[in-house]
């Protein structure tokens, strides 16, 4: 191979690699997101699944966990369920469509849900009537799945967007069916940030 041509190829490869590692101005790099540590939660009650919810994420040395609590009212007094999951995560390539965001792969090693409503109509509407849940008792649904949550064996990863700036940490807008199990399901827009606590 021509030596000059080889040098040009090497320069292009280095430039591409550097571009992938750099963040947009004002946004965190992939390496910074990979070593996140702390608790980040919704700054206020958010609209979720025909009701309302609060997200709380904990990051620690390459692992993540989520506690999501859902309710029928904005004051969060008529709570319906709480969902918990977590595992390791990786931050990969920059998003081509969302400024400052990277593709993230969030392993869901376990999935737990707690039913918080005893109203049969509410439980049925949530799709949880056949999940064999007891009110106020956390149930491990990792093997069985429940409602829109698939078993870990069928969906053990969430393919999401992640970004971070001075305001907080951003994740992608989830689809109505909650299915982000494969890379083609990666969101194309960001939710409001969760804030450091």
N, C-alpha and C positions, 0 to 999 in steps of 0.2 A: 504494500500500500504506500502511495506517495506520502512522504513524511509531512509535508505542509498540509495535505488533506487530512491526515490523521490528527494533526494538531487542531485543525478547525473543528473536526468532529468532537474531540475532547473538550474544546472550549464551549461548544454548543451544549454538550451533556452537562457540564458544570453549571452553565447558566440556567438550564432548565431545572436542575436540582436546587439551585439557590432560590429560584423563583418559587418553587413549591414550598420551600421552608420558610420564606419570608411571609409576614402577615401584611395585610393592608394597613396603612397608617391609622393608628388609634385602636387597632385590634390586636389581640394576643396571637402569638405564633402557635403552631401545632405543638412544639416542645413545651411551651408554657402550659398549654391546656392538659398535656399528658401528666403533668405533675401537680395538678390542682389538689388543694387540701382545704377542707372546711365544709361548712354547711351553707347551702344556698336555697332560699325558699321564695315562694310567691310574695310579692310586696303587698298584694291585696287579693281578695277573692276573685277568681277568674271564671269565665263562662266555659263549662265543660259538659258535653254529652247531654244536652237538653236540661242541664241544671248548672251547678256551680262546683268549684273545686279549688284545692290548695295543693301545690307541689312542694315537696321538700327533698332536696338531693344532698347526699353526703359523699364527698370525695376524699380518698385517703390512699396515697402511694399506689396509684394505678388501679384502684378499685372504685366502684360507684355503687350507690344504692338510692332507691326512690321510695318515698312514702307519698301516696296520692290519696287524698280524702275527698269524697264526693258528697254533695248535699242537694236538696231540692230548693233551698232558699239561700239568698245571698248572705244572710247572717250566719249560715252554716249551723243552724239549730236542728234542721230536719235532715240529719245525716243518713246516707244510704249504705255506703260501703267504704272500706279502706283497702287499698292495694299496695303491696310491697314487693320489690324485686331488687336484684343487684348482681354484681359479679365484677369481672375485670373489664377494661375498655381500651380501645385504641383509637387514635386520631390519625387519619390517613391523608388523602389528597385534598387540596383546596376545592371548594365548590366553584363550578364554572358559572353558576347563575346567581349565587347569593354572596354579596360582598362581605369579606371578613370571616366567612364561615368555612369550616372544614367538614369533610365526611367523617363520621364517627361510627364505630362498631361497638355496641354496648352488649356484652354478654349477659344474658339473664340466666344465671345458674339455678335460680329458685324463684318461685312465684307464690305469694301468699295473699289471701283475701279474707277480710273480716266483714261479715254482713252486719250492718248497723240499723237496719229497719226490719220491723216485724210485720209490716203491712204486706199481705200477700200480693196485692195488685202492684205495689211498687217493686217487689221482688221479681214478679213475672215480667214487668216492663223492662227491668234490667237484664232479663235473660238468665237469671240465676235460680229459677225455681227448681231446676233439676240438678243443681250442683251439690246437694246434700250439705248445705251450710247451716250452722247454728248461730243465732243472733249473738253478737259480741264475743264470738269464739273464733280466733284466727285459724284458718284452714290452709294447709299446704296443697296447692293445686298444680304443683310442678309436673306431676305425672298424668293428671286427668284433664287439666284445663278447666275453664268455666266461662260461660258467656263468650265474649270476644277474645278472651285469653286462651291461646293454644297451649298444649303441653310443651314443656321444654324440649322434648324430643322432636317436635314439629317446628317449633319456633324458639330457638335458644339465643337468638340475637335480635337486637333492634338496630336497624340501619337508619341513622339519624343525621341531622346536621348539628354542629356545635360551634359556638363562637363565644368570645369573651372580650369585653371592653371595660372601661372604668365603671359602667353602670351595673354590670353583673354578667351572668352566664346565660347564653341563649340556646334553646333547642328548637327543632323544626316543628312546624304545624302538622299535627297528626291527622291522618285520613279518618273519615267517618267510621270505617270498619276497624280502625286501630291496628291494621296490618302493616308493619314495617319489617317483616321477617326476612326480606331479600333486598339486595342492593337496588333493584329497580323500584322499590317502594320508598326510597329516600325522599324526604320532603323537599319542596322547592321554595319555602319561605320560612321565616323565623317567628317564633312566639315572643311575647314580651319577656324580658330577662327575669331570672330568679336572682335574688339579691343576697349578698353575704350577710350572715347573721353573727 
